[in-house]
Amino acid sequence: MTGTTKVRRVGNAKPPTRASKLLQNRWAGIAGLLIALLAPFVNASGYALSVMTSAAIFVMLAAGLNIVVGYCGLLDLGYVAFFAVGAYTSGVLSTRLDLPLLVTVPAVIVVTVIAGIIIGAPTLRLRSDYLAIVTLGFGEIIRITANNLDVTGGPSGIYGIPHLTDSPVVFYYVTVVVVSLAVLGAARLGRSRLGRAWRFVREDEDAAEAMGVHTYRVKLAAYIAGAVWGGLAGVLFAAQLSAISPTSFTFLQSALVLMAVVLGGMGSIPGVVIGAVVISILPEILRDLADYRFFIFGVLLIAVMILRPQGLWPARSKEVS
C-alpha cells in the first residue's frame, strides 16, 4: 500500500463536471429571472406588484447576508442595521438636499462601507455566540439612534422620499434588474479567490490562519460586502415606500433574512433566492387564513427544516478526503 491519501467524491459514482454544474446553475438563474420578468403579465394589480417588489428587495437582503453567514460563517443577528443605514442615508439626502434618489447611491455605498468598518472592526475578533450577541446589539443601537435623532425624523421617520419612477410596473422591473445584478455579483464573489478564503475561514478558522489566510481581513471584507448589499437594498426599500421609520428595522427583520438564508441553504445562491421568496411571499399566500396564517407559516417552516435540514437547495459539497 502506498502512503498517498485518496480523495473520494460525495454523491453519484460519476459526479457532474464543473461545466455541467455551471450550466445547471446558469439555467436555474435564467429560469428564475424569466419567472420574475413574466410575473406582471399574470397579475399586475397594485397589491401584487407591491408584494413582488418587496420579495425582490428581500432576495437582495438575503444575498447580502449569505455573504456574511453562508460564505464566511459569521453569525450576524443585526444585519438590518445596514438596511437601515442605506435607507436613511438615501432618505435624508433626497429630502434635505432635494437630490434625486439615484444620485444618493454613491453616498450610500460610502456610508455603508464606513458602517461596516465601524461595526465589524471591533467585533470580528469575536467568534460564535459572542459575535452574534454583539451584532444583535449593534442592530438595536442603529434603530434606537434613528429613533432619537432629529435628522432622521425621530419616531415618525422620513416622509416624501422621491420615487425612482412613478410607474409601479417600471419600478418593479428596475428592482428586478438591480437585484439580479446583486445576486450575480454575490455568486461571482463566492467563486472568486476571496470567496474561497471565506469558505476556508468558515470551515476552520484556525487552520485557515495557519495556512497563511489573514482571517481578520477576510472576515472584514465579507462584512463590508454584506453591508453594501444591505445598504443598496435599503435604497430600493425607501424608493418603494417613499417613507421610512425605525419600526421598519427591528430585530424581526434580521431574523427573517437569516431564516431565508438557512431555509434556502447557506452558501447556495439559488437556495438563498428560493428561501427569500418563500419567506416573503408565503405569509401573503396564507393571508386568507387570517389569524392562523403565521401559525401555519411557522409549522411549514419547521416541517421544511426537519425534512431538509441542509436547506431547500443546499450548496454542493466538492470533495472530502
C-alpha positions in Angstrom: 0.0 0.0 0.0 1.2 3.5 -0.7 1.1 6.4 1.7 -1.0 8.6 -0.5 -4.4 9.7 0.5 -7.2 9.1 -2.0 -9.9 11.6 -2.5 -13.5 10.4 -2.9 -16.4 12.4 -4.1 -19.7 12.7 -2.4 -22.8 11.7 -4.3 -23.1 9.8 -7.5 -20.4 7.5 -8.8 -20.0 9.8 -11.8 -20.1 13.4 -10.5 -21.1 16.3 -12.7 -18.3 18.2 -14.3 -17.6 21.8 -13.5 -19.0 22.9 -16.8 -22.3 20.9 -16.3 -22.7 22.4 -12.8 -22.1 25.9 -14.1 -24.7 25.3 -16.9 -27.2 23.9 -14.4 -26.9 26.9 -12.1 -27.0 29.3 -15.1 -30.2 27.7 -16.4 -31.7 27.9 -12.9 -30.8 31.5 -12.7 -32.3 32.3 -16.2 -35.5 30.4 -15.3 -35.8 32.4 -12.1 -35.3 35.7 -13.9 -37.8 34.8 -16.6 -40.4 34.0 -13.9 -39.7 37.4 -12.3 -40.0 39.2 -15.6 -43.2 37.5 -16.7 -45.0 37.7 -13.3 -46.6 41.1 -14.0 -48.2 39.6 -17.1 -50.0 37.2 -14.8 -51.1 39.7 -12.2 -50.3 43.4 -12.5 -52.5 44.7 -9.7 -51.1 47.2 -7.3 -51.1 44.7 -4.4 -49.4 42.0 -6.5 -46.7 44.4 -7.7 -46.1 45.6 -4.2 -45.7 42.1 -2.9 -43.4 41.1 -5.8 -41.2 44.2 -5.4 -40.9 43.6 -1.6 -39.9 39.9 -2.4 -37.2 41.1 -4.8 -35.8 43.5 -2.2 -35.8 40.7 0.3 -33.9 38.5 -2.1 -31.2 41.2 -2.2 -31.0 41.3 1.6 -30.7 37.5 1.7 -28.0 37.5 -0.9 -26.0 40.1 1.1 -26.4 38.2 4.4 -25.4 35.0 2.6 -22.0 36.5 2.0 -21.6 37.0 5.7 -23.3 33.9 7.1 -23.2 31.4 4.2 -19.8 32.1 2.7 -17.8 33.2 5.7 -19.7 31.5 8.5 -20.2 34.7 10.6 -23.5 34.6 12.6 -24.9 38.2 12.2 -28.1 38.9 14.1 -28.1 42.7 13.4 -27.9 42.7 9.6 -31.0 45.0 9.4 -28.6 47.8 10.7 -27.1 48.1 7.2 -30.6 48.0 5.6 -31.5 51.0 7.9 -28.2 52.9 7.1 -28.9 52.6 3.4 -32.5 53.6 3.6 -31.9 56.6 6.0 -28.8 57.8 4.1 -30.8 58.0 0.8 -33.9 59.3 2.6 -32.0 62.2 4.4 -30.0 63.2 1.3 -33.0 63.1 -1.0 -35.4 65.0 1.3 -33.0 67.5 2.9 -30.9 68.3 -0.1 -33.5 67.7 -2.8 -31.3 65.2 -4.6 -32.7 62.5 -6.9 -32.6 59.2 -5.2 -30.3 57.7 -7.8 -27.7 60.4 -7.0 -27.6 59.3 -3.4 -26.4 55.8 -4.3 -22.6 56.6 -4.2 -23.0 58.2 -0.8 -25.0 55.2 0.4 -22.2 52.9 -0.7 -19.6 55.0 1.1 -21.6 55.3 4.3 -22.4 51.5 4.4 -18.7 50.7 3.9 -17.8 53.0 6.8 -20.6 51.5 8.9 -19.3 48.0 8.1 -15.8 49.0 9.2 -17.1 50.7 12.4 -19.3 47.8 13.4 -17.1 45.0 12.1 -13.6 46.1 13.1 -14.1 45.8 16.9 -16.4 42.8 16.7 -15.0 40.3 14.2 -12.2 39.2 16.5 -15.0 37.5 18.4 -16.5 34.2 17.4 -19.7 32.2 17.5 -22.3 33.2 20.1 -20.3 36.2 21.2 -20.3 37.7 17.7 -24.0 37.0 17.3 -24.8 38.9 20.6 -22.6 41.9 19.7 -24.1 42.2 16.2 -27.6 42.0 17.7 -26.6 44.9 20.0 -25.3 47.0 17.1 -28.5 46.4 15.1 -30.6 47.7 18.0 -28.2 50.7 18.5 -28.8 51.8 14.9 -32.5 51.6 15.3 -32.6 53.4 18.6 -30.2 56.1 17.3 -32.5 56.7 14.3 -35.5 56.8 16.7 -33.8 59.7 18.7 -32.2 61.9 16.1 -33.9 64.9 14.6 -32.2 64.5 11.2 -33.8 61.0 10.8 -37.2 62.3 11.8 -37.3 60.5 15.2 -40.1 58.0 15.8 -42.0 59.5 12.8 -39.3 58.8 10.4 -38.8 60.4 7.0 -41.6 61.0 4.5 -41.7 62.3 1.0 -38.8 60.3 -0.3 -38.9 60.6 -4.1 -39.7 57.6 -6.2 -37.3 56.3 -8.8 -40.3 56.2 -11.2 -44.0 56.9 -11.0 -45.0 53.6 -12.5 -45.2 50.6 -10.2 -44.5 48.3 -13.1 -41.4 50.1 -14.2 -40.1 50.3 -10.6 -40.7 46.5 -10.3 -38.6 45.8 -13.4 -35.9 48.2 -12.2 -35.8 46.4 -8.9 -35.6 43.0 -10.6 -32.7 44.2 -12.7 -30.8 45.6 -9.7 -31.5 42.6 -7.6 -30.4 40.2 -10.4 -27.1 42.1 -10.8 -26.6 41.9 -7.0 -27.3 38.2 -6.9 -25.0 37.6 -9.8 -22.3 39.7 -8.1 -22.7 37.7 -4.9 -22.3 34.5 -6.9 -19.2 35.7 -8.6 -17.7 36.7 -5.3 -18.4 33.2 -3.9 -16.4 31.7 -6.8 -13.5 34.1 -6.5 -10.3 33.8 -4.7 -11.7 35.8 -1.8 -14.8 33.5 -1.8 -12.5 30.5 -1.4 -10.8 32.3 1.6 -14.2 32.9 3.1 -15.0 29.2 2.9 -11.7 28.3 4.5 -12.5 30.6 7.4 -16.0 29.1 7.7 -14.8 25.5 7.8 -11.8 26.0 10.2 -10.6 29.5 11.1 -7.5 28.3 12.9 -6.4 26.0 10.0 -7.0 28.8 7.6 -4.8 31.2 9.6 -2.1 28.5 9.8 -2.2 28.2 6.0 -1.5 32.0 5.6 -5.0 33.4 5.3 -5.4 36.7 7.1 -8.6 35.7 8.7 -9.4 39.1 10.2 -9.1 40.9 6.9 -11.1 38.2 5.1 -13.9 38.4 7.6 -13.9 42.2 7.5 -14.2 42.0 3.7 -17.2 39.7 4.0 -18.8 42.0 6.5 -18.3 45.1 4.3 -19.6 43.4 1.2 -22.7 42.3 3.1 -23.1 45.9 4.3 -23.1 47.3 0.8 -25.7 44.8 -0.4 -27.9 45.7 2.6 -27.5 49.4 2.1 -28.4 49.2 -1.6 -31.5 47.2 -0.7 -32.3 50.0 1.7 -32.3 52.5 -1.1 -34.8 50.3 -3.0 -37.0 50.0 0.1 -37.0 53.8 0.6 -37.9 54.3 -3.0 -40.7 51.8 -2.9 -42.5 53.1 0.2 -41.3 56.8 0.0 -41.4 56.8 3.8 -39.3 55.0 6.4 -39.4 54.8 10.2 -37.5 52.9 12.9 -40.3 50.4 13.2 -39.3 49.0 9.7 -35.8 47.9 11.0 -36.5 45.7 14.0 -34.7 42.5 15.1 -37.6 40.6 13.5 -36.4 41.7 10.0 -32.9 40.5 10.7 -34.3 37.2 11.9 -36.4 36.7 8.8 -33.5 37.4 6.5 -31.4 34.9 8.4 -34.3 32.4 8.2 -34.3 32.8 4.4 -30.6 32.1 4.2 -30.9 29.0 6.4 -34.1 27.7 4.8 -32.7 28.0 1.3 -29.3 26.6 2.1 -26.3 28.6 3.5 -23.7 29.3 0.9 -26.1 28.4 -2.0 -27.2 31.4 -4.2 -30.1 29.5 -5.8 -31.2 28.3 -2.4 -31.0 31.7 -0.8 -33.1 33.2 -3.6 -35.7 30.5 -3.2 -35.7 30.8 0.6 -36.1 34.6 0.4 -39.1 34.2 -2.0 -40.7 31.6 0.2 -40.3 33.7 3.4 -41.6 36.9 1.8 -44.5 35.5 -0.2 -45.8 32.6 1.8 -47.4 34.8 4.5 -49.2 36.7 1.8 -50.5 33.5 0.2 -51.8 32.4 3.6 -53.4 35.8 4.2 -57.0 34.5 3.8 -56.4 32.3 6.9 -56.4 35.5 9.0 -55.0 34.9 12.5 -53.9 31.3 11.7 -51.6 32.3 8.8 -48.5 32.9 11.0 -49.1 29.7 12.9 -49.3 27.7 9.7 -46.3 29.6 8.3 -44.3 28.6 11.3 -45.4 24.9 11.1 -44.5 24.8 7.4 -41.0 26.2 8.1 -40.4 23.7 10.9 -41.5 20.9 8.6 -39.2 22.0 5.9 -36.2 22.3 8.2 -36.9 18.8 9.6 -37.3 17.3 6.1 -34.5 19.3 4.5 -32.0 20.3 7.3 -29.4 21.4 4.8 -31.9 23.8 3.1 -34.2 23.6 0.0 -31.2 23.9 -2.3 -28.0 23.2 -0.4 -24.6 24.2 -1.6 -22.8 21.4 -3.3 -20.0 19.6 -1.4 -16.9 19.4 -3.5 -14.6 16.8 -2.1 -13.9 15.1 1.1 -10.8 13.1 2.0 
